[in-house]
Amino acid sequence: MIATINFFKWIVSKFSWISKTWHKFSHWFVENQRKNLLRIFFLFVGVAISSVVLVSVVPRPSNLPSTPLNTPKTFGNLNKSATLTQSKFNPKNGVLQLHYTFNEGADTNNSYLDISQISFTAIADRGGKKVTAFYIPTSPNTMVVQFKDLNPKFNAVTLIAHDKGINTSSVEAPSSVISSSSSGSKKTNAVKANEGKFIVNRDKLTQSNELVFANQKQLEIEEYQTKIFAQRKVISLNEKAITSYQKGIEQQNDLIKGMEKQQANSTDSTLQTSIDNARNTVVQIRSKISDAQNNIGHAREQIKEYNKTISKVKKGHTQLPKGKEI
């Protein structure tokens, strides 16, 4: 009981010390009220000025979210899609590379389209006075947008993909002035709806101090080397799948042998059904092996074609349109 009383006295003494300290501070503040209020006022003014300076002077990424990588965006009247696959930036020399892949509508397997009909416009927020940008075709379905002398502390770049191809199904021959105005309004709205806009903020870029401004020949070779790497990955995955399929066939054959032995000493009629099902499974797995082998064969043919293209590009031969400044 005595210990409890002493404990409460100790707590009261502590609060008493806090109370005395607060009383002294209040007394001092009241005596120097004018000076203290001026100090607080100038402190808030200093914070406000500092905030304004930081917001207006220090570059920062835009308030708009960056377009994620590998996210297809439709554009134009022919329902093409553009996908930003890589974004690399070298702050030392101001080189920014944005790699795009294009597809015809939802057909992601179509690697050939009229790349000459595709173009870009770009806006660099706080990009600097010397900045220039180019869109450069690197294969029949890929393009690189490359910036040069970009301010290392730029906020963001906004790019818009355009398709000059004509969709004749959307072209109307109006029969009157009224229908002409109506069709023109619809066309304008459709173009805006299919605008392929990409926003790339500085803080979302992959930094690369080795990145340099490359010409079209270098970018083409790099693109086809990337395509070869992707096909080799396809081959590797299909080879692993074949190994798994072969193990699956072995397991099914062992299962069939076991059931056949059991069937010899049993009158269970359902065993034959199970054996037939296992044999059907083996047939299905063999079909999958055949598909995987075809995938490997196709990938190897693609690699051969890509290597031929690289050889032609190295010799100065290309079928692609020249890159253009934005």
PESUL-V862049 format. One record per residue. SS is DSSP state (~ for helix, > for strand, _ for the rest). PSI is psi in degrees with one decimal (NA if undefined). D_LAST is the distance of its C-alpha to the last C-alpha in whole Angstrom. Layout:
# PESUL-V862049
ss->SS psi->PSI d_last->D_LAST
ss->SS psi->PSI d_last->D_LAST
This chain:
# PESUL-V862049
ss->_ psi->-42.3 d_last->87
ss->~ psi->-39.6 d_last->87
ss->~ psi->-39.0 d_last->84
ss->~ psi->-42.6 d_last->82
ss->~ psi->-42.7 d_last->83
ss->~ psi->-36.5 d_last->82
ss->~ psi->-44.0 d_last->79
ss->~ psi->-37.6 d_last->78
ss->~ psi->-38.0 d_last->80
ss->~ psi->-41.1 d_last->77
ss->~ psi->-44.5 d_last->74
ss->~ psi->-41.3 d_last->76
ss->~ psi->-37.8 d_last->76
ss->~ psi->-47.0 d_last->72
ss->~ psi->-32.9 d_last->71
ss->~ psi->-38.7 d_last->74
ss->~ psi->-41.3 d_last->72
ss->~ psi->-42.8 d_last->69
ss->~ psi->-42.5 d_last->70
ss->~ psi->-41.5 d_last->72
ss->~ psi->-44.1 d_last->68
ss->~ psi->-37.7 d_last->67
ss->~ psi->-42.3 d_last->70
ss->~ psi->-42.4 d_last->69
ss->~ psi->-41.9 d_last->65
ss->~ psi->-42.6 d_last->66
ss->~ psi->-43.8 d_last->69
ss->~ psi->-40.8 d_last->67
ss->~ psi->-41.7 d_last->64
ss->~ psi->-40.6 d_last->66
ss->~ psi->-33.1 d_last->67
ss->_ psi->37.2 d_last->64
ss->~ psi->-44.7 d_last->62
ss->~ psi->-46.0 d_last->61
ss->~ psi->-41.3 d_last->59
ss->~ psi->-40.6 d_last->58
ss->~ psi->-38.5 d_last->56
ss->~ psi->-40.3 d_last->55
ss->~ psi->-44.6 d_last->54
ss->~ psi->-41.7 d_last->52
ss->~ psi->-48.7 d_last->50
ss->~ psi->-29.6 d_last->49
ss->~ psi->-46.2 d_last->48
ss->~ psi->-39.2 d_last->46
ss->~ psi->-43.0 d_last->44
ss->~ psi->-42.0 d_last->43
ss->~ psi->-42.3 d_last->42
ss->~ psi->-44.6 d_last->40
ss->~ psi->-42.0 d_last->38
ss->~ psi->-40.7 d_last->37
ss->~ psi->-42.9 d_last->35
ss->~ psi->-43.3 d_last->34
ss->~ psi->-45.4 d_last->33
ss->~ psi->-41.7 d_last->31
ss->~ psi->-38.9 d_last->29
ss->~ psi->-26.3 d_last->28
ss->~ psi->-46.2 d_last->27
ss->_ psi->120.0 d_last->27
ss->_ psi->147.6 d_last->23
ss->_ psi->157.0 d_last->24
ss->_ psi->157.2 d_last->22
ss->_ psi->166.6 d_last->21
ss->_ psi->-11.1 d_last->24
ss->_ psi->142.1 d_last->22
ss->_ psi->145.7 d_last->23
ss->_ psi->145.8 d_last->21
ss->_ psi->123.9 d_last->20
ss->_ psi->152.5 d_last->23
ss->_ psi->153.9 d_last->22
ss->_ psi->35.8 d_last->23
ss->_ psi->103.7 d_last->23
ss->_ psi->139.5 d_last->22
ss->> psi->127.3 d_last->20
ss->> psi->152.8 d_last->20
ss->> psi->156.5 d_last->18
ss->_ psi->179.3 d_last->18
ss->_ psi->-7.3 d_last->21
ss->_ psi->11.2 d_last->22
ss->_ psi->34.6 d_last->23
ss->> psi->159.3 d_last->20
ss->> psi->142.0 d_last->20
ss->> psi->139.7 d_last->17
ss->> psi->124.2 d_last->19
ss->> psi->114.8 d_last->18
ss->> psi->-27.9 d_last->20
ss->> psi->147.8 d_last->19
ss->> psi->110.5 d_last->18
ss->> psi->142.5 d_last->19
ss->> psi->134.7 d_last->18
ss->> psi->104.0 d_last->20
ss->_ psi->-16.0 d_last->21
ss->_ psi->-36.9 d_last->22
ss->_ psi->1.3 d_last->19
ss->_ psi->23.7 d_last->16
ss->> psi->126.3 d_last->15
ss->> psi->129.3 d_last->14
ss->> psi->127.7 d_last->14
ss->> psi->118.0 d_last->14
ss->> psi->129.1 d_last->15
ss->> psi->144.1 d_last->16
ss->> psi->139.5 d_last->18
ss->> psi->148.4 d_last->19
ss->> psi->154.9 d_last->22
ss->> psi->102.9 d_last->23
ss->_ psi->-131.6 d_last->25
ss->_ psi->0.8 d_last->28
ss->> psi->89.8 d_last->28
ss->_ psi->-8.5 d_last->27
ss->_ psi->-9.9 d_last->29
ss->_ psi->108.8 d_last->27
ss->_ psi->7.9 d_last->25
ss->_ psi->125.9 d_last->24
ss->_ psi->172.5 d_last->21
ss->_ psi->89.9 d_last->19
ss->~ psi->-20.4 d_last->16
ss->~ psi->-18.6 d_last->14
ss->~ psi->-4.8 d_last->15
ss->> psi->136.7 d_last->12
ss->> psi->172.1 d_last->9
ss->> psi->149.2 d_last->7
ss->> psi->151.6 d_last->6
ss->> psi->148.5 d_last->7
ss->> psi->128.2 d_last->9
ss->> psi->116.0 d_last->11
ss->> psi->114.9 d_last->15
ss->_ psi->42.2 d_last->17
ss->_ psi->-15.1 d_last->14
ss->_ psi->160.3 d_last->15
ss->_ psi->-25.6 d_last->15
ss->_ psi->-4.8 d_last->13
ss->_ psi->137.3 d_last->11
ss->> psi->156.6 d_last->8
ss->> psi->148.1 d_last->5
ss->> psi->145.7 d_last->5
ss->> psi->126.9 d_last->7
ss->> psi->113.8 d_last->10
ss->> psi->135.9 d_last->13
ss->> psi->-10.4 d_last->16
ss->> psi->175.9 d_last->19
ss->_ psi->-11.7 d_last->20
ss->_ psi->19.0 d_last->19
ss->> psi->157.6 d_last->17
ss->> psi->149.3 d_last->13
ss->> psi->128.3 d_last->12
ss->> psi->120.8 d_last->9
ss->> psi->125.9 d_last->10
ss->> psi->146.1 d_last->10
ss->> psi->139.4 d_last->12
ss->_ psi->38.3 d_last->14
ss->_ psi->135.9 d_last->14
ss->_ psi->124.8 d_last->17
ss->_ psi->-16.1 d_last->20
ss->_ psi->34.3 d_last->21
ss->_ psi->158.0 d_last->18
ss->_ psi->-59.8 d_last->19
ss->> psi->162.5 d_last->16
ss->> psi->141.3 d_last->13
ss->> psi->125.5 d_last->12
ss->> psi->142.8 d_last->10
ss->> psi->124.4 d_last->11
ss->> psi->140.4 d_last->11
ss->> psi->144.4 d_last->12
ss->> psi->118.8 d_last->15
ss->_ psi->-2.6 d_last->15
ss->_ psi->148.1 d_last->19
ss->_ psi->127.8 d_last->22
ss->_ psi->99.6 d_last->25
ss->~ psi->-23.4 d_last->28
ss->~ psi->-19.9 d_last->30
ss->~ psi->-1.1 d_last->28
ss->_ psi->129.6 d_last->28
ss->_ psi->144.9 d_last->31
ss->_ psi->95.1 d_last->33
ss->_ psi->146.4 d_last->35
ss->_ psi->-6.5 d_last->38
ss->_ psi->171.1 d_last->39
ss->~ psi->-39.7 d_last->37
ss->~ psi->-48.0 d_last->37
ss->~ psi->-29.1 d_last->36
ss->~ psi->-45.1 d_last->33
ss->~ psi->-40.3 d_last->32
ss->~ psi->-45.1 d_last->33
ss->~ psi->-34.5 d_last->30
ss->~ psi->-39.8 d_last->27
ss->~ psi->-42.7 d_last->28
ss->~ psi->-40.7 d_last->28
ss->~ psi->-43.2 d_last->25
ss->~ psi->-44.5 d_last->23
ss->~ psi->-37.7 d_last->24
ss->~ psi->-39.7 d_last->24
ss->~ psi->-43.2 d_last->20
ss->~ psi->-37.4 d_last->20
ss->~ psi->-30.8 d_last->22
ss->_ psi->28.2 d_last->20
ss->_ psi->120.2 d_last->17
ss->> psi->85.4 d_last->16
ss->> psi->133.8 d_last->15
ss->> psi->128.8 d_last->15
ss->> psi->126.5 d_last->16
ss->> psi->109.2 d_last->17
ss->> psi->148.5 d_last->19
ss->~ psi->-37.4 d_last->20
ss->~ psi->-3.6 d_last->23
ss->~ psi->5.3 d_last->23
ss->_ psi->151.1 d_last->21
ss->> psi->123.8 d_last->23
ss->> psi->134.6 d_last->23
ss->_ psi->107.5 d_last->23
ss->_ psi->-6.4 d_last->24
ss->_ psi->-5.9 d_last->24
ss->_ psi->130.7 d_last->20
ss->_ psi->162.5 d_last->19
ss->_ psi->120.3 d_last->15
ss->_ psi->151.0 d_last->16
ss->_ psi->174.6 d_last->15
ss->~ psi->-38.5 d_last->15
ss->~ psi->-46.5 d_last->19
ss->~ psi->-40.8 d_last->20
ss->~ psi->-36.8 d_last->17
ss->~ psi->-48.5 d_last->19
ss->~ psi->-43.1 d_last->22
ss->~ psi->-39.9 d_last->22
ss->~ psi->-44.8 d_last->21
ss->~ psi->-28.5 d_last->24
ss->~ psi->-36.3 d_last->26
ss->~ psi->-40.1 d_last->25
ss->~ psi->-38.7 d_last->26
ss->~ psi->-43.0 d_last->30
ss->~ psi->-40.9 d_last->30
ss->~ psi->-39.2 d_last->30
ss->~ psi->-35.5 d_last->32
ss->~ psi->-34.7 d_last->35
ss->~ psi->-40.2 d_last->35
ss->~ psi->-44.6 d_last->36
ss->~ psi->-45.8 d_last->38
ss->~ psi->-43.6 d_last->40
ss->~ psi->-38.5 d_last->40
ss->~ psi->-35.2 d_last->42
ss->~ psi->-41.5 d_last->44
ss->~ psi->-38.4 d_last->45
ss->~ psi->-41.3 d_last->45
ss->~ psi->-42.1 d_last->48
ss->~ psi->-42.9 d_last->50
ss->~ psi->-40.6 d_last->50
ss->~ psi->-42.1 d_last->51
ss->~ psi->-39.0 d_last->54
ss->~ psi->-36.7 d_last->55
ss->~ psi->-38.3 d_last->55
ss->~ psi->-41.9 d_last->57
ss->~ psi->-42.3 d_last->60
ss->~ psi->-40.9 d_last->60
ss->~ psi->-38.8 d_last->61
ss->~ psi->-40.1 d_last->63
ss->~ psi->-38.8 d_last->65
ss->~ psi->-42.6 d_last->65
ss->~ psi->-44.2 d_last->67
ss->~ psi->-43.0 d_last->69
ss->~ psi->-41.6 d_last->71
ss->~ psi->-34.5 d_last->71
ss->~ psi->-38.8 d_last->73
ss->~ psi->-42.0 d_last->75
ss->~ psi->-34.3 d_last->76
ss->~ psi->-32.5 d_last->76
ss->~ psi->-24.8 d_last->79
ss->_ psi->23.5 d_last->81
ss->_ psi->154.3 d_last->80
ss->_ psi->11.0 d_last->81
ss->_ psi->114.2 d_last->77
ss->_ psi->-18.7 d_last->76
ss->~ psi->-16.7 d_last->72
ss->~ psi->-39.6 d_last->72
ss->~ psi->-38.0 d_last->71
ss->~ psi->-42.7 d_last->68
ss->~ psi->-39.2 d_last->67
ss->~ psi->-43.7 d_last->67
ss->~ psi->-40.7 d_last->65
ss->~ psi->-41.5 d_last->63
ss->~ psi->-40.5 d_last->62
ss->~ psi->-36.9 d_last->62
ss->~ psi->-37.5 d_last->59
ss->~ psi->-41.0 d_last->57
ss->~ psi->-42.8 d_last->58
ss->~ psi->-43.2 d_last->56
ss->~ psi->-40.2 d_last->53
ss->~ psi->-40.0 d_last->52
ss->~ psi->-34.9 d_last->53
ss->~ psi->-39.5 d_last->50
ss->~ psi->-37.9 d_last->48
ss->~ psi->-40.6 d_last->48
ss->~ psi->-42.8 d_last->48
ss->~ psi->-42.9 d_last->45
ss->~ psi->-40.4 d_last->44
ss->~ psi->-38.6 d_last->45
ss->~ psi->-39.7 d_last->42
ss->~ psi->-42.3 d_last->39
ss->~ psi->-43.7 d_last->40
ss->~ psi->-42.9 d_last->41
ss->~ psi->-41.6 d_last->37
ss->~ psi->-39.7 d_last->35
ss->~ psi->-36.8 d_last->37
ss->~ psi->-40.0 d_last->36
ss->~ psi->-42.4 d_last->32
ss->~ psi->-41.5 d_last->33
ss->~ psi->-45.2 d_last->34
ss->~ psi->-41.7 d_last->31
ss->~ psi->-40.2 d_last->29
ss->~ psi->-38.1 d_last->31
ss->~ psi->-42.4 d_last->31
ss->~ psi->-42.0 d_last->27
ss->~ psi->-42.4 d_last->27
ss->~ psi->-41.7 d_last->29
ss->~ psi->-43.0 d_last->27
ss->~ psi->-41.1 d_last->24
ss->~ psi->-31.1 d_last->26
ss->_ psi->-1.2 d_last->27
ss->_ psi->10.6 d_last->24
ss->_ psi->126.0 d_last->24
ss->_ psi->149.4 d_last->22
ss->_ psi->3.3 d_last->21
ss->_ psi->148.1 d_last->18
ss->_ psi->153.9 d_last->15
ss->_ psi->151.1 d_last->13
ss->_ psi->154.8 d_last->10
ss->> psi->149.0 d_last->6
ss->> psi->139.0 d_last->4
ss->_ psi->NA d_last->0
